[in-house]
Amino acid sequence: MTATTATVTAQTRATTRTGGPDEDGPKVLEHVLGWTLVVVLAMLVTQIGLL
């Protein structure tokens, strides 16, 4: 491996995104939407009679 290849590889690793969630995203919105999903799923389960 040459010095140029090593430099490019190191820079690519530092800036490559994996597609995961951002670290600085709206945490409150995520929590509200998550709990809303939980409540809707619980209502669906009880309406169907699975619980």
C-alpha positions in Angstrom: 0.0 0.0 0.0 1.4 3.4 -0.9 1.3 6.5 1.2 -1.4 8.0 -1.1 -3.6 5.0 -0.8 -3.2 4.9 3.0 -4.2 8.6 3.2 -7.2 8.2 1.0 -8.3 5.1 2.9 -7.9 6.9 6.3 -9.9 9.9 5.1 -12.7 7.7 3.6 -13.1 5.8 6.8 -13.4 9.0 8.8 -16.2 10.4 6.6 -18.1 7.3 5.5 -21.6 7.0 6.9 -23.2 3.7 7.6 -26.8 4.9 7.1 -27.6 4.8 10.9 -29.4 7.5 12.7 -27.8 10.9 13.2 -26.4 11.5 16.6 -27.8 15.1 16.7 -31.4 14.3 15.7 -34.6 15.4 17.4 -34.7 13.1 20.4 -38.0 14.3 21.7 -39.7 13.7 18.3 -38.3 10.2 18.2 -39.6 9.4 21.7 -43.1 10.8 21.0 -43.4 8.9 17.8 -42.1 5.7 19.4 -44.5 5.9 22.3 -47.4 6.7 19.9 -46.5 3.5 18.0 -46.6 1.5 21.2 -50.0 2.9 22.2 -51.5 2.3 18.8 -50.2 -1.2 18.7 -51.6 -1.9 22.2 -55.0 -0.5 21.1 -54.9 -2.7 18.1 -54.1 -5.8 20.1 -56.9 -5.2 22.6 -59.4 -4.4 19.9 -58.6 -7.6 18.0 -58.8 -9.6 21.3 -55.3 -11.0 21.3 -54.8 -10.0 24.9 
